Amino acid sequence: MDKVEKFLSKETKRKEKYKVKFLIFFETHHSKRSVEQLPELIKEADIYIPEEPGWTQEYLHILQGISRGYFTEKDMEIFEKTGCEIVKYFKANEKIRKKDITKLMKIKPFKTYTKRMKFYWSTILENLLGSGKIISFIDIPYESDIYARDSEIYKDLIEISYGFYPPTEDLKFEDLLDKLNNVAKEISEIIVSKREEIMLSNIPKTISEIIQNNPHLEEKAKKDGIKVLIVLGAAHTAVLHYLKREGIKLENFEFSVESKFEKIPFVYPFFEKIVIRYRFGKEVSRELLAKALAEIMFFRQFERSRFFSLISSESMSDLAAYIRDIINPATFDDIKQLYEEIKNIYKKHHKNPKKAKKLASKVWLESIKEWRERGKKSHLEKN
């Protein structure tokens, strides 16, 4: 019997219950809307559990050290062992100051992040600094087989997203839909479903370990209750549904679960909608797959425009809503025809990609105009 099992066995004899209040915050990763809300949510929480597939002990100790306000001897031993560059900038038990967060952005994993991710994490770290919040993970660690497969599947998705557009090869439209469908199924079955099963199985043990190792939280849990903030991508709503339906089965623990989305209403991209439908055992039509493909095409065509980057930085939900309004009126045949036209443009002007992109943009804008007019007409007829 391990320490946690002994602790739980001992606690089953107690009459008073530990009260644990969960808040699951659903976000589009690293969005401006999310980072505007998280500081206050972290402030109110006793325990902060971010979604972090592929997490390492090194990374966990970095976050825990920030929350503590200094790195311990044990932290530094781990950093030395893993070759973490923190040892160049900090000493054991040395107070970490707010301005030191910029140093952290120069080391792995932070230095590999995009500008948006760095802004997100520097804001989170500034608000965690010296807060004393307990930080833990329930996600799959780096050494997990699922994480290894996770990385492979996302490579397949990137290959589809960036490999077929601009269309330089003679790929058939239906074949592209099949590829997209297969990747969506794998993401749903392996990355989403199996990861969520692991998250749900880790929650009871994680909370028990934290209470066992933190007497001040044990006392608080018995009196007023403790608050746990779990931050997840918006595709993981099944975690919320399961917890509300099944609860967490631990003797002498009383749980409540609430949720909050970074934006209401929250609009999912077409591709994510497909993944979620598969996650809940629902069918996916060829038209929905075509719209997901059109969404990727639109993204690739206009991703470098200033307007596009401004929308996506706010929230992926805003971008998804914007693209959905454009693509929704389009039929399967509309999207297939658009793909074939653009494929022929890039094939004809393969030696002049700038001209090809300009002509493809023109075709896109003509299609959007036609789809919007059709959408307005359909709306008027319904009313």
C-alpha positions, 0 to 999 in steps of 0.5 A: 500500500503506497502513501496515498492509499494509506492516506485515503484508507485513514481518511475513510474513518473520518466523519468530516468531509473535504470540500473541493470546488473545481472550476474548469476554464475552457480556452483557445490556447494562448489567446488574448481573451484567455490571458485577460481572464486567467490572472483573476481565476488563478488568484482565486484558486488554491490549486492551478492545473494547466493543460500540458501534454508532454510535461516534464519534471523539470517544467513542473519544478520551474512553475512550482519555483515561480509560485514559491518565489525561489528555486530550492536545492532540489529544484536546482539538482533537477535542473543540473541533471536535465541540463536546464539553463536556469542554473545560468541565471538563478541560485538556490533560495535566491528570490525571483523578481518580476523582472526575472521573468524575462530571463525565463523566456530565454530558456527552454521550453519558453524560448521555443514559443511563438510571440503569442505563447511567450506573452501568454506565459510571461503573464501567467508566470508574473501572476504566479510569482510568489503566490504560493499556489499549488501547481500540478498536472493531470495530463500525459507526461513526456515519456507517455506512448500517447504523447509520442503518438500525439506528436506524430498525429499533429505532424500528419495534420500539419502536413495536410494543412500546409502540404496541400495548399497552395495545391502544387500536386494533383491531389484529388479533392475526395482523397484530401477529405479522406485524409482529413477525416482519418486524422480527425478520427485519430485525434478524437480517439487517441489524443482527445479520448485517451488523454481525457481518460488519463486526466480523469483517472489522475484527478482523485490521486492528484488532489489526494496527494496535494492535500496529504502534502499540504496541511494548510490546504487540508485544514482549509478543505475541511472548513471552507473548502479549496478551489481547483482551477483546471485550464483545458482547451475547449475541445475537452468538454467531455471532461466536464460532462463526465465529472458532472455526470459521474462525479469523483468517487473518493470517500470523505470528499465532497466535490462540486464542478463549474465551468467557464468559457473564455468567450460566450458563445464559443464557436468551434472551428469546423475541424475541431467540431468534427473531432468533437463529433467523433468524440461523442460518437456522432456521424460526420458528413462529407459536407462538414469535411469539405467545410473544414477543408475550406477553412484550412484553405482560407486560413492558408490563403489569408493568414499573413494579412494584418486583419487576420492576425488581429482576429486570431490573437483575440481568440480562435473562437472569434476567428472561427466565427468569422470564417464560419460566416464566410463558409457556411453558405457554401455547398459541397460542390461549391468548395470542390469547384473552388479547390479545383480552380485554385489548383489549376491556377497554381499549376499554371503559374507554378513558376510565379507563386506571387502571381498565383496567390494574387489570382487565387485571392481573387477567386476566393473573394468572388466565391465569398461574395457569391456565398454571402449573397446566397446566405442573405437570400436564404435568411430572407426566405426563412423569415 
